[in-house]
Each structure stands twice: as C-alpha cells, then as structure tokens.
Amino acid sequence: MVVLPDERVPIARLLRFLEQGERVAHDCARAQATLASEAGGDSRMSRFLLGQARQEAYHAVAFQGAIAWLAPRHLGICPLLEPLERYRLLLESALRRGDFAETLLAEQIILEGLGEAILKRIEAGLVKRNAPFGRLRRILLHQEEAHHGFGCRALERALARGETSQGASRVRASEYLVLADAMVTTLADLFDDLQEDASAWASDARAYLPAWLTS
C-alpha cells in the first residue's frame, strides 16, 4: 500500500473518528433492539438491530487494527471528538425517552449517512493508493449502506403510521444536524491534508439525508 509518511496520521485520525462513531452506533443499535422488542414490534426489526450492533462492534475492531498499522500512538483510549460526544448524549436522551423514531433519525440516517460519506471518500483514496483488503472494505461499506437504508425505511413507516411527522422530525433533527456540521468542519481539515476534496465530501454527507429533512 502506497501511503506517504505525512498521510498516515490524517488517515489514522479519520479512522479514529469512524471507530468512535461505530461504538456509538453499537450502543444505540443494542438499545434500539430492546425498544423494538418491548414495544411488541416486528421481531425482524429487533434481529436486524442486534445484527447491526454485532457488525458495528466488528467494524470498530477493524478500524483499530488499521490505526495500529498506520499510527500506533493514535490507538489508545482518547476522548470522543467533542461534537460526537455531544451527539452521543443527545442520542442517549432520546433512547431513555423511548423515542424510537428520533433514534432512527439520529443514528441510522444522520450519523450512518455521515460515516458512509467518509468511508466512500476514504475508499476512493485507498483505491488510488493500491490498498489491500479490498473485499473486506467492500463488505464493511455494504453493511453501513444496509444500516442507513434500514433507518430510512423504518422512519418512513413510522411517518406513515403517524408515530411522528416530517415537521416534528425536522425540529428534532436540527440539533443533530448542527453537531454533524461541526464534525464535518473538524474532519474537513484531515481531508485537505490528504489532498482529497473536502468540499465534495461535505456535500456527500448532506446527500444522504432525505430531501424533506433539509427543505
């Protein structure tokens, strides 16, 4: 793999953010599975969410391994990126209230969409650098796409059943989107360090949101 010495730390820092995001997603998916089960919902939904939690845990370990190879000093325990930590606290509040629709919006749609945008930009860079483990990377990206798609479909069903509304969802999403934008601003500098188009990535991150959410 052709990674220049000055690229190792920026890539590792991007992966560190993804690892932390996967751990937030893991905890959320497990809690969502419990909410879905307690509400007497579709057992398939609970199984999907438990499967997502297992996959998120695996992804976090995979990112740890990549960080260890690229820049070992970035592997240790460190605080979450501040906007991500605030995002986690907001998401945990929704979980405690049992607001399943809000958790779908915050985790599977906004956070997973942001992570998917990062992964696709990183993947494009890794392909240019002849990176190994292409099949493994594709599996990981496919799983993230599945999580995001699940959230979009589940929220649409909640809207159709009247469990929430587009107006209410837009109001609840506003705080999450402010924090997501703060993450984009922070991570854009790392893309610049890698000679990657940070503005295109920021645009990609918004493209994963339903049109009605930002209209």
C-alpha positions, 0 to 999 in steps of 0.5 A, spaced: 500 500 500 502 506 497 501 511 503 506 517 504 509 518 511 505 525 512 498 521 510 498 516 515 496 520 521 490 524 517 488 517 515 489 514 522 485 520 525 479 519 520 479 512 522 479 514 529 473 518 528 469 512 524 471 507 530 468 512 535 462 513 531 461 505 530 461 504 538 456 509 538 452 506 533 453 499 537 450 502 543 444 505 540 443 499 535 443 494 542 438 499 545 434 500 539 433 492 539 430 492 546 425 498 544 423 494 538 422 488 542 418 491 548 414 495 544 411 488 541 414 490 534 416 486 528 421 481 531 425 482 524 426 489 526 429 487 533 434 481 529 436 486 524 438 491 530 442 486 534 445 484 527 447 491 526 450 492 533 454 485 532 457 488 525 458 495 528 462 492 534 466 488 528 467 494 524 470 498 530 475 492 531 477 493 524 478 500 524 483 499 530 487 494 527 488 499 521 490 505 526 495 500 529 498 499 522 498 506 520 499 510 527 500 506 533 500 512 538 493 514 535 490 507 538 489 508 545 483 510 549 482 518 547 476 522 548 470 522 543 471 528 538 467 533 542 461 534 537 460 526 537 460 526 544 455 531 544 451 527 539 452 521 543 448 524 549 443 527 545 442 520 542 442 517 549 436 522 551 432 520 546 433 512 547 431 513 555 425 517 552 423 511 548 423 515 542 424 510 537 423 514 531 428 520 533 433 514 534 432 512 527 433 519 525 439 520 529 443 514 528 441 510 522 440 516 517 444 522 520 450 519 523 450 512 518 449 517 512 455 521 515 460 515 516 458 512 509 460 519 506 467 518 509 468 511 508 466 512 500 471 518 500 476 514 504 475 508 499 476 512 493 483 514 496 485 507 498 483 505 491 488 510 488 493 508 493 493 500 491 490 498 498 489 491 500 483 488 503 479 490 498 473 485 499 473 486 506 472 494 505 467 492 500 463 488 505 464 493 511 461 499 506 455 494 504 453 493 511 453 501 513 449 502 506 444 496 509 444 500 516 442 507 513 437 504 508 434 500 514 433 507 518 430 510 512 425 505 511 423 504 518 422 512 519 418 512 513 413 507 516 413 510 522 411 517 518 406 513 515 403 510 521 403 517 524 408 515 530 411 522 528 411 527 522 416 530 517 415 537 521 416 534 528 422 530 525 425 536 522 425 540 529 428 534 532 433 533 527 436 540 527 440 539 533 443 533 530 444 536 524 448 542 527 453 537 531 454 533 524 456 540 521 461 541 526 464 534 525 464 535 518 468 542 519 473 538 524 474 532 519 474 537 513 481 539 515 484 531 515 481 531 508 485 537 505 491 534 508 490 528 504 489 532 498 482 529 497 476 534 496 473 536 502 468 540 499 465 534 495 465 530 501 461 535 505 456 535 500 456 527 500 454 527 507 448 532 506 446 527 500 444 522 504 439 525 508 432 525 505 430 531 501 424 533 506 429 533 512 433 539 509 427 543 505 
